Amino acid sequence: MSLGAEPEISGANPRISVVIPLYNKADYILEAVESVLAQDPPALEVLVIDDGSTDDGLSRLGCIHDQRLRCISKENGGVSAARNMGIELSKGEFIAFLDADDLYLPGYLSEISKLIHQYPSASLWATGYFCAWPDGKRQECVLLMPEKVGCIDDFYEKWVRKSFMCTDSIVVSRLSLGRLGRCFPVGETLGEDQDLWFRLAESGMVAYSAKALVQYRMDVPSSATNRKMPSDPLPCYIRLAERLNSGSVPEILRTGAKRLLSSHFINVARAASLAGQHSKAVELLANPRSRANFFYWLRSWVFIQVGRFFR
């Protein structure tokens, strides 16, 4: 199916393909796939794209006898390449993404289906999610909205305050992906998902339910949440800056986008300072892009200047 195909919604069941990139997550993949296959209404298909794993993750799926499950092996090329292949091979008009170590909770696809019917012209549909730790602790990550369901007009302004959705809790339309012309940026392993969500939010509505219906594991060593803050601004934020400069970011999103960009530059500067890279931290704070979140910038300037005398 081409990326530009018009979506079709039949009855209460939008045709949703779920793409799961897999790389050395043998201990988790079976539970992840089963969490999708147990959904009601059902997913059209589940595509597991094995990105050159060296463990036995794919073989563990041999116990599943469900024709909706499709397993594809490829040479290692990174998570973006795996997701992009899943998009290309999928058959649904709507595409969901689930990491191999995370889970759909009961009711996720049902809630997404309701969102799609209620907001059919949106470019992205999402729910909240839970962060989960091995000791049983769970933290709900949702955007508090009076009606609990609605469209997020000022996406960047909300995102700068809180990460209220994650890759696992998002569904996109094939039509919207086709209009963008590029899906996940290949070769990037941090912020590659945000790059796509940002561009989709700029291209159309974001429909959202505040129900937390996805579980994001916090105990996996290779998880993005366990990686250190990068020493340079992420490419997805550099591209956001370029779109701001070119005027392609819609006016309603520009103020929030500037604040988000500023916060990212400041966070990277603080990380550089903690790593003893004082000159880089000062350089980042001196960048005009850092000033849009002024009070955070000021606190961080003091933090960096004071911190240098205690190292």
N, C-alpha and C positions, 0 to 999 in steps of 0.2 A: 504493500500500500504506500502511495506517495505521501510525502509530508504535507502536501497542499490539499489533501482530500478533505471535503466538507464533513464535519462530524455528524453522525447519525445517533439519535437517542430513541431507542425502541422501548416503549412501556416504561417500566421502572428500572431497567437495567442498561445503563450506558455500557458500551463495549470497552472495557478497561484492560489493558495489558500491563502486567507488573514486571519490571525489569530489575533483576538482582545481580549486580556485579559480584563475582566471587574471587577472592585471592587469599588462600591459606586461612580459611575460616571454617575448617572441618568441624570444630566443636559446636558451631552455632547454626550452620546452614540448614540442617534438617528442621530445626524448630522454626526458623524463619520461613521456609517454604510452607510448612504445615500451617503456619498462622495465616498465610494468604489463602490456601486451599480451603480453609475452614470458614471463610467469609461468606456472608449472605446479605445481599445478592452476590453471586460468585464472580470472580474475575474471569475474563475471557480466556486468559492464558497467563502462565508464569514462565518467564525466560530467565534462566540462570546462565550468565555469561562467565565462564571460567577463564580468568585472565592469566593463564600459565601457572596455576597453583602447583606446588610441589608436595602437597599433602593429599589425603584421600577424600576431600570434600565431595567431589562429584560421585564417587562410588557409594557414599553414604546415602545418596538420594535414590539408590537402586531399589530400596524397599517401598518407594512410592509408585503406585500403579494408577496414575491419573493422567489421561491423555492431554490435559491442559498444561502439564509440565514439559517444557522443552529445555534441554541442556546443550549448550554450545561451547566448544573449547576453542581458544585462540592463543596465540603467542602473547606473552606479557607486554602490555602497552600502556598500562595505567588505568585508573578507574574511569577517566573521561572516555577513553577509547572503548572500554567495555560497555559503558552506558550508551554511547553513540551507536555501537553495533546492535545493542538491544533495541534501540529505537528503530533502526533500519529494518530489523527482522520482525518487528512486532506487527500485529494485524489490527489492533484496536484503534478506534478513533481517539481514545484517551490513553495516556501513558502515566503510570505511577512508578515510583522508584523506591526500592527498599534495600538497605545495606544488609549484607549477609549475616551480620551479628545482631540485627535488630528485629522487632516484631510488630505486626499489626495486632491490635487488640480487638476483641469482638465489637462489631458495629462500625468499624472504620469505613469500609467500602459502602455501607449503607448510608452513612452520613455524607460521604463524598457524592454519592449518587443523588441525594436530596439537594446538595449544593448545586450540582450540575443542572438539575431540572429547574431550580429556582433562579440561577444566574447563568443561563446557557451561553451568553456572549462574553463571559469572563475568559481571560487567557490562562488563569491559574486558579485552582481550588485547593484549599488546605485546611487542616485541623490543627489543634494544639497537640502536644506530646508530653510524655513523661521521661525524665531522666531517671535511670534506675541503677542502683549500686548493689554489689554482691551481698551486703548485709541486710538487704530488704528495704532500705531507704528509697523513697521515690519523691521526686520534685516535679510538680506540675508546671509546665511551661506553656502558658496561654496568654493571649491578648484579651484583657477584660473589656467586653463590649456590653452595653446595656441590653441588647436583644440577643446576645450570645451568637448570633449569626448575622452576617452582613458583608458589605463590600468595604474594603480598606482603600480609601481614596488617597490618603497621605501616607503611602507605604513607607517611605524612607523616614519620615518623622516618627512613625511607630517603631521601625526597626532599630533606630538609634537608641531607643530606650530598652528594648527587650527582643531577644530572639524568640518569637512567638510561633514559629513553625520551623521544621527541619526537612531535609531531603526526603526522609521516610514518610512525612505526612503530607506530601504535595502530589497533586495530579495536574498534568498539563494536557492541552489539546494538541493533536497532531497538526491542526491548521495553524495554531499559533507558532509552533516550532518551525513550520514551513515558511512563515512570514519572516522569521528572524534570519533564516539562512545559515546559521551556525548554532549548534547545540552546545555541548560541554567542551571547553577548550582543552585540547589534547596536550599532555605533557605537564599539566598543573595538578597538584595533589592537595592544595589547600586554597579554599575560596573558589574552586572551580564550579561548585554548585551555586554559590551565591551569584557568580557572574551571570548564570542563566536566569535565576529568579529576578535579579535586578532588571535585566533586559525585558523579561516578560512583564514585570510590574510597570515598566515604562511604556509598554505597548498596549496595555489594556487593563481591565479590572482584575482585582484580586478578591476572590470570594472566600470567606473564612468562617469556620465554626470554632468556637472556643472550647469545644469538647476535646479532652486529651485522649486520643484513641490510638496512639503509637507509643511503643516503648523503645527508648534509645539507651543502649547499654553504656555505662560509664567505666566499666572494668576491663575493657579490651585495650591492650597495650598500643595497638596500631591506630586506635581511634583518633580522630582529629582533635578531640577535646583533651587528649593527653600530649599533644605536641606543643612545643614552646612557641611563644609569639615570634613571628619572623623578624629578622633584623632589618628588613626593608619592607615598604608597603607592598601588599599583595597585588598581583597583576589585575585582579578584578576591580580593585579600587583605583588603580592607575587608569584603567579604561573608563571607569565612572567619571573620573576627572576630565578625561578627554571628551566624553559626551556632554558634560556640563559646559566645557569650553566651546564646543561646537554649537551649543544651543539645542541639541536634540532631546535633552531631558524635558518632559512636559513642565510647563510653568508651575502647576500645582505641586509638583514633586521637587522643585529645585531647592527650596529652603531646607527641607529635610535631607536632601541628598548632600548638600554642602555641610550640614551638621554631622552627618554620618561619615563623610570623607574626613572631616576635621578630627572626629573621635578616633578614627583608625590611625591617622598620622600620629596623634598624641599617644595612643596606646603603644605603637611601635617605638616611639621616642622613649617612653617610660621603660620598655623592655630593654632598649639599647643602653639606657642609663644603668639599669640593674646588672647588665652584663659588663659594665665598665667601659662602655663605648660612649664617653661623654660628648665628644665632638660630634658624633653622628646624632646623638639625642638633641643637641643644641641646633644642629642643622635642620632636623625634622621640625622642631618647634618654630624655627625661623621661617619655615615655608609658609607663605600666605594661606595655603589650604588648611593649615592647622588652626586658623583664627576664628572660624565660623562658630566654634563652641567655646566662647571666650572664657567663661568662668572655669571650665575644665582645663583649658589651656593655661590659665593663670596658676591654678593649683599645681599643675604638672610642672610648670616652669620653676616654681618654688621647690617642689619635690626634687627636681633634677639638680638644681643649684645647691640645695642643702646636702643632698645625697653624696655629692662628689667629695665633700669634706670628711665623710665617715667611711671612706674606703682606702 
